[in-house]
């Protein structure tokens, strides 16, 4: 029992370390994405913008919403809005505001956009994975314990049934085996008289 508790706590701790590490990597990716978006939106950008374009296009897992200085949604990435209610994107923006700090994207000297982003599906699944695994292991242990308990009880019942049948077939044998006064021999004091 103690070993299983230690294994469970260790599993949760290590998985949380991994979640924190991946969340940090996602933040770095989003900062790089925001910087590339800033360079691409600048009309005075010069030179080859292929790298920035590849950075913006390479984000296929982290959901993000780009908002202007007035709070108007300018762009969303990896947020499925097909068939959703009209206010869905705004609700997702509010969720992202709670989940992560925004990344500031300077557009020009007077204007800053903000990128709000959420957790990728991989990170979300990784957050819940250890709890699901531990739940399955706990269920398996419970079923195993119940089966073992049922098996032990069944074996005990068979022993009691066997003893009851033996007693039923020969009731005096059991009594005489344990009590010398009930046996066919009379006590030594009666034989002398």
N, C-alpha and C positions, 0 to 999 in steps of 0.2 A: 504494500500500500504506500509506504513512504517512498519507495523507488519510483513508483508511477507518478507520484506527486512531484518529485524532483525532475523527472523526465518531462512532465507537462509544463512546469515552470520554465525549464531550460528551453523547451521548444518555443514557447511564447516569447521569451526574452530574445532569443536569436532571430526569430522572424520579425520582431519589432525593430531590431537593429537593421535588418535588411530593408524593411519598409522605409525607415528614416534615410538610409543611404540612397535608395532609389528615388525617394522624394527630393533629396538634394540634387541628384542628377537631373531630374525632370525640371527643377527650378533653373539649373544652368542652361538646359536646352531652351527653355522658354525665354530666358534673358537673351540668348543668342538669336532666337527667332524674332524677338521684339526689336533687337538692334538691326537685324536684316530688314525687317519690315519698315523701320525708320529710314534706312538708306534707300529702299525701293520707293518709298512715298515722297522722298525729297525730289522736287522737280529739277534741282540744280546738281544732282548727283552726276558724277562723270566717271568714265572708265567702264571696265567690264563689270556688269552687275550679275553675271552668271552665278557666282558663288552665293550671293545673297538670295538670289532666286531659288537656288538649290536648297538653301537652309530653310526658306519659307515653305517650299514644297515637300521637304523631307519630314515635316511634322505630320505624322499620320496617326498618332495615338493619343496625344495630349489635347484635350478640349480647351479651346481658348476663345475669348470674346474681346475684340478691340473696341474701345469706347473713346469718343472724343471728349473735349474739355467740358461740354455741356451734359455729358452722360448719355448721349445718343449712341446706340450700337452702330458701328461702322462695318464690322466684319465679324464673322464667327468661323471657327475652324474646328472640325471634328465634333460638331454638335449636330446631331441628327434632328432636323426640324420638320422633316417630311411627315405630313399627317398629324402634326401636333397642333394644339390650341394656339390662338394668336399670342397669348402672353407667355408662352413656354420659354422663349429665349430670354425674356426679362427675368423670369423665375430662376433660370439657370445662372444668369448674371448675378443675382442676389446670392445664390448658393456659392458661386465662385468667390464672391466678396468675403464671405464668411470663411471659406476654406483656405485661401492663400492671400498674401499681400499682393497688391497690383505691381506690375512692372511699368515704369514710366517710359514712354516712347516720345522723345522730343521730335516734333514735326518741324517747327521753326523756332525762332527766338521767343515768340510769345505763346506758342501753342504746344501743349503736351497731351498726348493720348495716353491711355492706360490699357494694359493688357491684363485681363483677369483670366485665370486659368484654374482648371480642376485636376483631379487625379486621373491618370490613364486607367484604362480597364485592367491592365496588368497589375498596377499598384493597388487598385481596389480589390481585385481578387486575392492578391497576396495578403492584404490586411485581414481578410476573413478566412483564408485557407487553414491556418493552424487551429482555429476554433472548430471548423468543420471536421478536420482530421481527429482532433481530440474528442469531439462528440461521437464520431464513429467508433473510435477505440473504446470510449466509455460504454457505448451501447453493446459492443462486442463483449466487453468484460461483464456487463450485467447479464447478457444472455448466457455466457459461459457459467457464471455463478449460479444462475437459476437452473441450468441444466445439471450442474454438479449437485446442487442441493436436492433437486428432484430425484436424481439417481441415488443419492445417499438415503433419502427418505424411503424410496422404493425398496432398496436393499434391506433396510431396517424392518419394513413392513413384512417382507418375505421371511425374515428370521422369526418375527413374532407369529406369523401364520404357521410356520413349521413347528414352533414350540407349542402352539395351541393344538395342532393336529396330534402331536406326540402325546400331549397330556390327555387329549380326548380318547385316543386309542388305548392307553394304559394308565389310568389315573392313579392306581396304587403304586405303580413302579416309581413314579416321581416322588411320592411321599415316603416310600420305604428307602429310597436311595439316600435321602437326606436326614431321615429321622430313625434312629435305631430302635426307638420304643414302639414303632408301629410295625416293625418287621415281624416275620413269622416266628422268630425266636423270642422266647420269653426272657425277661430279665433274669440275671443270675440269682437273685434273692428268691424268686418264685420257684426256681428249679430245685433248690435245696430242700424245700418243705415237702 
